[in-house]
Each structure stands twice: as C-alpha cells, then as structure tokens.
C-alpha cells in the first residue's frame, strides 16, 4: 500500500479547511452547550446563514465581499434572537426541537425553486470568492510544501492562514469571556438556573447573549466553508453538520476552550485516515472485493469511527480533555 499517500492526506486533514470550519462551528456550539447548557441542535443554520450571507451578497446582488461578511454576522444575530425569544424561557428540550426544525426550514428555503434567482436552489451559488483571493499575499508562490508529504497551494495556504487566525481569535475571545464574571454566571446557569435566578440575575438575558455569541462564531465557520469551496449548496448545511459539531465538542471535551479545536482535528484525521487506508487496501487486493468495494469505503469509515466514539462515551463520557461534571446538565 502507498503509506505515504495515506499519511499525507491524513496530516493535511489535521490543519485543513474542513477541520477549521467544523472547529469554528464547534467553538460556537461549545458556548451554547458546554458553558451554558443550551441544547442547540441547529448550529448548521448559523453556519449556513454565514455562508449564504457572503454568497448572495456577492454573487446575487454584486455587492462587496466585506458587506457580505457584515450581512452574514448580522443575519446570524437576528436568527439567534428569533430562535431564543420564544424558547429560552422554556425547558431545554423545547430549544432543541425549535432549533433543529429552524435549521431544516432554512435549508429548505435555500433549496426552494421559487427563490432560485437569489439562492440558486439545489444548485447553490458560485463565483463569489474572487475578491477574497485577490487579497492573497501568497499568490504566485508554491504555498506550503513539507517534504512532499504536506502540500497546500497558494490559495489553500491563504484560507488556512485566515481560518486558523479566526480560530485563535475565537478561542481567545471565549477564554476571556469565561474567565470573566459574565462567564461564571453562564456556568452557574448550566448547573442550576433556578439558583442563579434567585440571586437576581436575568437568566433569559444571559442565555440570549450566549446564543448570539455562539451563533456568530458558528457563522465564521460558514465563511471559511464557503470561501474554501468557492461555492455554497444547501444540503451541505443539513442536520448532520450539527451532529458532527456535537461529536467534535464531546470528543475534545465540553467547556474546554481548545476542546473543539482538538476534537475537530482528531475527528477529521480519523475519518480521512480510515477512508484512505480502506481504499488503498481494496485497490491493492488486501481486502477481497466481495467483502467491501471502494464505493462502500466512505460508509465503513463512519461505522468504524462511530463505534470508537461509542466506546469513548461509555468509558470517558467527558471526552479527552473534559470534566465529567461539565456534561451533567440541568435541563429544567
């Protein structure tokens, strides 16, 4: 088998754009779930709003990219308010129901044929990332090349630099917030919101602020996702995106600043490594064709990683760096 190819794609996945986008989405979800105890099952909606914010601004309305960034962030804040106002005074499971439904509604709106001239319907939108890559300081260079094992083009290098800068800023922002009195109130709400309310704190207001902040950070992941692919497609932002983000948060450790980043890197490197290993084994006849085909390799990798995650939740439910007490939520 070509082990160099297997390790090459696996190492690239550790710092790749997909890892960055999911890490940003998971950092936002960690603010919701890990620190505040909000069961937001619609993080994909915030990611999709960010992606379509810049895509529609540039591709549909021919407006500047920076305005699309502002619109995407503003739209994610409005979405958080629309989701939070009717639900944050209720039990956590109501928020879960509303957010997962809202995410599907938004995805179906993007797919609607009546809105094709604005959203592109199921085909999505393209041709909105050129302004971003025109700012590329690495243009014309060879990008990143480490021993022919890790290679990224100049375009990929630019999105990696921007993406990891966003992760660093987001982690620093979350760390500073959670070390402040505001962050300590959030953690107290997660443990027992009735006790916090008895101390005179406006629990609804704190929850709303958390929902907005986590949604905006998730929106940044949508920017990276869209600009890296230079295209948006509505089915990319389905419920499985949120479930992957939850997996990443729990894998790295809930209520840990760097937990989502480490979790995203581990999650994607495992998926890529197993997929590449199985594909190479099939191509070199190390695995009989009657047992598994190359088209089935993608499904098998999810089965194997899923089994590993099940064992992790059984024997270490707090994740790699987490504390078991951080996932014992009060959902009254």
Buried (B, 14 or more C-beta within 10 A) or exposed (E): EEEEEBBBBBBBBBBBBBBBBBBBBBBBBBBBBBBBBBBBBBBBBBBBBBBBBBBBBBBBEEBEBEBBBEBBBBBBBEBBEEBBEEBBEEEBEBBBBBBBBBBBEBBEBBBEEEEEEBBBBEEBBBEBBEBBBEEBEBEEEEBBEEEEBBBBBBBBBBBBBBBBEBBEEBBEBBEEBBEEEEBEBBBBBBBEBEEBEEEEBEBBEBBBBBBBBBBBBBBBBBBBBBBBBBBBBBEBBBBEBBBBBBBBBBBBBBBBBBBBBBBBBBBBBBBBBBBBBBBBBBEEEEBEEEEBEEEEBEEBBEEBBEEEBEEBBEEBEBBBBBEEEBBEBEEE
